[in-house]
Amino acid sequence: MIRRIVALTGVVITAIVLQSTVFGQIKLFGTKPELLYIVTVLLAIIEGPQEGMLFGFFGGMAQDFFLNQPKGVTALTLTLLGYTMGLARQYIVSPSPILPTLLVAVVTVWAVCFYEGGSFLLGDLELSSVEFFRIAILIAAYDALLTPLAYPVLRRLFEGSRPRKVVRF
């Protein structure tokens, strides 16, 4: 169990550091990727709704505090994202590596719109609706480009950090 917590904490910290440093400089048409969206979706697909929801909440709160964003909006977005993708997991029957990429792209558009809508309601966002959707689509495209690189690494990490069941006779 400790191994799992350490692995997931390392993933959150790594994603936040990479997003704020490396990918803060490498922008795609003025946007940067949302790495925690990728990780949350992939974790929920691999492990299920409970893991996705918990990771989304704690990862979102960490991002809100580390990047000094409005507290709770990212956590709510990632919690809902992790839970819904975990529930959708039971309907995913294709072992295709393209499917996680498509799922990340589609749900990233939804998640960015949800986040930006929450930020707008809190008075922290001043964008036109056209700019709003352009940014959501560009972030989704960037996340989709990074998913084939992240999926094998994260799958191996998540499966390797599962608690081992002890069989006693």
TARA-V910196 format. One record per pair of residues at least 12 apart in sequence whose ideal C-beta (glycine too) atoms are under 7 Angstrom apart, sorted by the first residue. I is the first residue (numbers start at 1). J is the second residue. D is the distance in whole Angstrom. If there is no record, write none. Layout:
i:I j:J d:D
i:I j:J d:D
This chain:
i:1 j:163 d:5
i:3 j:161 d:5
i:4 j:161 d:5
i:4 j:162 d:7
i:4 j:163 d:6
i:7 j:157 d:6
i:7 j:161 d:4
i:8 j:55 d:6
i:11 j:39 d:6
i:11 j:157 d:7
i:12 j:58 d:7
i:12 j:59 d:5
i:12 j:62 d:5
i:15 j:35 d:4
i:15 j:36 d:5
i:15 j:39 d:6
i:16 j:62 d:6
i:16 j:63 d:6
i:16 j:66 d:5
i:16 j:67 d:7
i:18 j:35 d:6
i:19 j:32 d:7
i:19 j:33 d:7
i:19 j:35 d:5
i:20 j:67 d:6
i:23 j:35 d:7
i:28 j:138 d:6
i:28 j:141 d:7
i:28 j:142 d:5
i:29 j:138 d:5
i:31 j:135 d:6
i:31 j:138 d:4
i:31 j:139 d:5
i:31 j:142 d:6
i:33 j:139 d:6
i:33 j:142 d:4
i:33 j:143 d:5
i:33 j:146 d:6
i:34 j:108 d:7
i:34 j:139 d:6
i:34 j:143 d:6
i:36 j:59 d:5
i:36 j:60 d:7
i:36 j:63 d:6
i:36 j:78 d:6
i:37 j:81 d:7
i:37 j:108 d:5
i:37 j:111 d:5
i:37 j:143 d:6
i:38 j:104 d:6
i:38 j:143 d:5
i:38 j:146 d:6
i:38 j:147 d:6
i:38 j:150 d:6
i:39 j:59 d:7
i:39 j:154 d:6
i:40 j:52 d:6
i:40 j:55 d:6
i:40 j:56 d:5
i:40 j:59 d:6
i:40 j:78 d:5
i:40 j:81 d:5
i:40 j:82 d:5
i:41 j:81 d:7
i:41 j:85 d:5
i:41 j:103 d:6
i:41 j:104 d:5
i:41 j:107 d:6
i:42 j:100 d:6
i:42 j:150 d:7
i:42 j:151 d:6
i:42 j:154 d:5
i:43 j:55 d:5
i:43 j:82 d:7
i:43 j:158 d:6
i:44 j:82 d:5
i:44 j:85 d:4
i:44 j:86 d:4
i:44 j:89 d:7
i:45 j:85 d:6
i:45 j:89 d:5
i:45 j:92 d:7
i:45 j:100 d:6
i:45 j:103 d:7
i:46 j:155 d:6
i:46 j:158 d:5
i:47 j:158 d:6
i:48 j:86 d:5
i:48 j:89 d:6
i:49 j:83 d:5
i:49 j:86 d:3
i:49 j:87 d:5
i:50 j:86 d:7
i:51 j:86 d:7
i:52 j:82 d:3
i:52 j:83 d:6
i:52 j:85 d:6
i:52 j:86 d:4
i:53 j:79 d:5
i:53 j:82 d:5
i:53 j:83 d:4
i:53 j:86 d:7
i:55 j:82 d:6
i:56 j:78 d:3
i:56 j:79 d:4
i:56 j:81 d:6
i:56 j:82 d:3
i:57 j:75 d:5
i:57 j:78 d:7
i:57 j:79 d:4
i:59 j:78 d:6
i:60 j:74 d:4
i:60 j:75 d:3
i:60 j:77 d:6
i:60 j:78 d:4
i:60 j:79 d:7
i:61 j:75 d:5
i:70 j:119 d:6
i:70 j:122 d:6
i:70 j:124 d:5
i:73 j:115 d:6
i:73 j:118 d:5
i:73 j:119 d:6
i:74 j:115 d:7
i:76 j:118 d:7
i:77 j:111 d:5
i:77 j:114 d:5
i:77 j:115 d:5
i:81 j:107 d:6
i:81 j:111 d:5
i:85 j:107 d:6
i:97 j:148 d:7
i:97 j:151 d:7
i:100 j:147 d:6
i:100 j:151 d:5
i:101 j:144 d:5
i:101 j:147 d:4
i:101 j:148 d:6
i:104 j:143 d:5
i:104 j:144 d:6
i:104 j:147 d:5
i:105 j:140 d:5
i:105 j:141 d:7
i:105 j:143 d:7
i:105 j:144 d:4
i:108 j:139 d:6
i:108 j:140 d:4
i:108 j:143 d:5
i:109 j:136 d:5
i:109 j:137 d:6
i:109 j:140 d:5
i:112 j:135 d:7
i:112 j:136 d:4
i:112 j:139 d:5
i:113 j:136 d:5
i:116 j:132 d:6
